[in-house]
């Protein structure tokens, strides 16, 4: 199993793990000898001088490269992030033959890393079946197939994989976290899918309808991470707070009742609409440390046009609940999209200053045109969507606004955040 390197203008380990691949690996492990090579494992023995912040995040090894032609005009440095290519090639020579190679895909425009991995596999194991799964494989399946894989999995429809491997569908199991030599942080989910259909988001295409996981399975996954010494866990749920009585609340009660000491984080953003005073209090008691809120814009017109996920007053109430529960302003962060096609009604600067006036930090989330989403499809007027490199989140806001405007907004974000105590 391989999690490829990243080719991009910027990348940072924001609790980034190949969760889908690891879940498949956990199911396969009783039936096969599973070998994991995660290019983005900063704590691997071959990575020099790994450093993490107090919550397990950190910088990746990197090297500067020439920009691809599709992004030639973007005034940023192009880099390859991740472990050495030679280390992977050595593993292939030492451990082959393999019955199959499973490759995780994530952002559509990170496909150059996948192409690198396939090239190296073919150079050593020419005939081994290669399987791609994940976000890029689902959203850009034809492009993914052109890279030379033998099977491209769509969403979580895994039957073709079991058929290729010649096994019956295996039972659910904890993710294959034991594949790491050292593990300080992990990820998990309590739910699947999202009740909203925001025009810029691909959750519907990737995950389908909202569903809470069984509590016993969530506790099993938590116990597995705890047994490996994990100190920080990030939730990858798209709607962690929705119907919390079915998911988050019973899970929190288990953590509190068993006096489990762990730090939880919410990088996928929380829906402020569902964050009550009682839920905020229990989340703090249960170990939640960072609270990312999906804010995007204070413009009611923009919010309604993109799906009506949240209202400004709901965000303000959520912040008040968190502050009252004792959360530090440094650990409450509002996401705001930059570079959206409807930026003319988004009230960017006004929205940024409103978040700042609530006494919390702001994080600008660069807009990426996602194929198959309403907002992504609208971007065909500006870019060639058939080339996934054009989906790059650094590139699109610059193409829409211009470099000077993007820099002005990011400078303002840093200025506002610097005054939050």
N, C-alpha and C positions, 0 to 999 in steps of 0.2 A: 504494500500500500504506500502511495507516494502523495505527499502534499507539496506541490511544485514551488519553485522560487517565484518571486514577484518582480516584474518589470514595470516600473512606474516612476513618476516624478517624486513621489513621497510615499513612505510606508512606515508604520509604527506599530509595535506589538501592543494593541489595545485589547488584551485578553483574546488574541486571535488563535483559534484552534480549528482543525478540520473536523468539526463535530459530526457531520454526516458520514464521512469516511470512517471515523472511529466507531460510530454506531454499527455500521456494516461489519467492521472488523471484529467487534464484540460478538456479533451473531455467528461469524465464521470461525472464531477461535476454537470452539469445541470440535469443529470438523476439519481443521487444517492447521498447519504451522504458519502463523501470520508474522510477517516482517514489516515493520513500519519505518519509512524514511521520511521525516518531516523536515523539509528544507528551512522552514520557519521556526524550528526549535532553537531558540537562542541559548538554551541551557545544555545543548548537546556537548559532549566532551571535546569535539573538534572546533568549537567556537571559542576564539580567544577573548578573554576579559569580559564575560557576560555581566551586565549590570541591570538591575531592576529597581524601580521605585518602591515605595513602601507598600504598594498594592499589587506588585507583580508585573507591572508594565515596563517596557523598555525599548531601546533602539535595536534594530537589526544590523547585522553585518551588511556592508554595501560596497558597490564599486560603480564608478561613473562610466557610462557608455555613450556612444553616439545615438542621437534620437532617431527613431524610425521616421520614414518619409511622411507618414500621415500626420505626425505631430511636429514637423520640422519648425513651424513658425511659433510654437509655444515657448515663451522666454523662461524656461525652467530647465534644470539639469535632469537628464534621464539616467536612471540607475537600475542596477540589478540588486535586489535584496535577498538575503538568505545565505545558507551554507554553501561551501565550495562544491562545484560540479565534480571535481576529482574524487571527493569523498563518496559521492553517490556511485560514480563509475567503479570505484574500488569495491563497494558493496555488491554491485552487480556481478563482478568477476568472482568474488569470493563465495556468493550464495547461490548463484544460478546452478541448475535450471529452476525456473519458476513455472507453476501451472497457469498463472494469470497475474497480471499487474493491474491494480485498481488505482486510478488517479483522481484525486479530488479536484474539482474546479469551483471557483468562486466568482469574482467579478469578471464580467465578460471581456473587459479590456486587459485582463491579466493573462490572456492566452499565450503570449510568447514564452512564458515559463513552462506551460504545458508542452509546447512544441519542443522546447529544449529537452524535457524529460523523455518524450517519445523518441527523439533522435538518439539519445544515449541508450535507451532500452533496445532499440532496433540494432544498434551497433554491437551489442553484446548478446542479446537474446532475440535473434531475428524473427523467430516464428511464434513467440509467446503471445497469447491473446491479451490485448490492451483494452481496458474498459474505462470510459470517462463517465463521471456522474457529478451532480451538483448544479450550481446556478448557471454557469456558462453552457454546460451540456444541455440544460433544459431550455434556456432562452435563445440560444444560438446553435441549435442542434445540427443544422446543415454545415455551418462553419466549423463546428467541433469535429464533425465527421471528416472534414477535409484535412485534418491534421494527421490522419493515418491510424486512428484507433479502430479496433474491430467491433466495438459495441459502445453505443452512446445511450446512457440511461436517462429517461425523462422523469423529472421530479423524483418521487419515491416509489415508482413502479419498478420493483426489483425482480420480478419474475424472470425476465430475460437473463439476468445475472445468475440466478440459481440454475437455470437451464444450461447456460454456458459452462458452469462449474460441475454440472452433473449431480447436483444434490437436491434433496427436498428442501422446501423453505424452512430455514432454521428458526428457532424460537428467539424471542426478544431477549436481550442480555445487556448488561452494562457496557458502555463504550470501551474500546480497547486502550484504556489509559496505561495499562501495564507495558505498552510498547515503547514508552519513554524511559530513558535511563534516569532522568530526574524530572520531577513534576512539582512545581510550586503552586500553579494555578490551573484550574479546569473550568469547564463550562457545562451547563445542563439546561434543560427545559422542563417546565411543568405543564405547558400547553403546546398546541400546534395551531398555526393559522391565525387569522385576525378577523374580527367582525366588521371591520371597515374596508372600504375599497378606495383608498386614496389614489388620485390620478397619477401620482408620481411613483407609486410603490408596486412591486411585483409579488407581494405576498400571496395574492389570489392565485397567480400562475404557478407559484412554487409549492405552496402548502395547502391550498384548498380551504375548506370551511374550518371555522374555529372548533377546537375540541380539547377538552382537558384530559391530560394523561392520568392513568390510575395512580393513586397516592402511593401504593405499595411499590410501584416501579420507580417513582421519583425518589422515595426513601432508599431503595436499593442502590440507585445511581449515586445518591449523596454518600451513602456508607462506603461505596467503592472508592470514591475520591478521598474520603477521610482516611481510609485504610492506607492510602498511598502518601499521606502526609501533606495533602493540599491545604493551603492556607487561605486562598482566595478563589471564589467561584463566581463567574459571570453568567447571568441568565441570558440566553439567546431567544427568549420568547418575543414574538411580535406584539403580544397583548397580555402581558403578565398580570395586570390588575383586573382584566375583564372576568366577570363571574368569579371573583376571588373566593367566594364561598365553596367553589368546586375545586380550586387549585391552590392558590397561594395561602389562604387562611389555614386550611388543615396542615399544609406543609410547615408553615411557621409555627403552628401549635406544637407539632412534633419536635421541631428544633428547640423551642423554648422549654417544653416539658423535659427533654432529655439533656438540657443544659449544654448543647453543642456549641463549641466555640469556633466560629468561622466568620469570614468576611464575605459578604455578598455584594455584587455590583450589577448595574443595569445598563450596559452600553447600547442596547437596542432601543432605548427610550421607553418611558412610561406614559400612559394616557392619563393626563392630569384630571380628566373628567371623573375617573374612578378612584382617585386617591382621597379617601376620607381621613378625618382626624384619627379615628381608631385604627385604621389600617396603617397610617404613618407611624403611630406609636408602636404597633406590633412589629412592623418592619425594622424599626430601630432596635427593639428588644431582641429580635431574631438575628441580628448581625449585619443588616444592610448598612453599607458605608457610603456608597456613591449613588446619587439619584439623578439620572439623566431624564429630562422631560422633553417630549415632542411638542415644541412650541411653533416653530416655522414662521409665523407672522401674526401680528395683532390685527391685521386687516380682516374684518368680518367678510368682506366681499371675496377676498382671496381664500379664506378658510372654507367658505361654502362652495366655491368653485372647484376646490381640490378634494372635497369629500366630507367636510364638516367634522373632522376628527376631534377638534377641541375649540372652545371659545376662550377668549382672553381672560374673562372673569374666572373660568375654571382653572386656568393656569395659576392665576393669582391666589385662588383658594388653596390649590395644592401646595404652593410655596409656603403659605401661612401655616398649613398643617405640618409641613416638614420642619419649619422653623420652631413651631411650638413643641414638636417632639424632640427637639434638641439637636437637629442636624446642622452642622456648620455650613455657613453660606458658601464656603469653598467647595463643598461636596454636593451642592445643588447646581446643576448645569442645564441650561435650556438650549436645545438644538434649534438653529434657525437656518433654513435653506438659503444658499446664495447661488444665483445663476438660474433661477427658475424661469421658464418662458413667460410667465405672467408677472414678472418682476415690476412691471409698471403699476400694478395695484397692490403690491406686497408691502409697501411702506417699510423698506429695509431699515433705514437709519432710525426711523421712529420706533420700529419694533425692537431694535437693538437697545435703544435708550430706555424703553419701557421695561425690558428684562433687567437692565442694570438698576433701574429705580426700585425693583423688587428686592434688591440686595443680593442677587445671585450672579453666578458666572454665566457667560454666553459662549457657545461653541458654534462656529459657522460650519454647516454641512454642505460641501460643494455638491451642486446638482449634477447627477449623472443621467443622461437620457437612456432609459431602460427599454429595450425593444419589447413590444407587446403591451406596454402601458399607454394610456391615453396621452400623457405628457411626453413620453419618449417618442411616440409616433409623430407628434407635432414637430419634433425637432428635425425631421427630414428636410424642412425648408432651409435649415442652416448647414447640415452635415450629411455625409453619406453614412447612413445607419448600417449599411451592409458591412462596413469595416468596423469591427468592435473596438479598435483603438480609439475611434471617434467618440465612444461612450465615456471616455476618461473624464473623471470628475474635476480634475485640475484644469483640463483643456476647455471644457464647455463654457464655464463662467467667463473665462478670458475671451473666448470667441464671441460671447453674447455681449458682455459689458466693455471689453477692452482691459488691458493689463493694469492701467492706472486706476480705474474704478475698483477693480478687484482688490488691488493693494490698499486702496483707501479704506474700504470696508474692513479688511483684515487688520489694518493698523488701528482703526477705531475699536475693533473687538479687543485687541491687546490693551489699548488704553483704558477701556472700561473695566476690563477684568483686573487690571493692576490695582484698582482702588477698592476691590472687594477684600475685606479682612477675613 
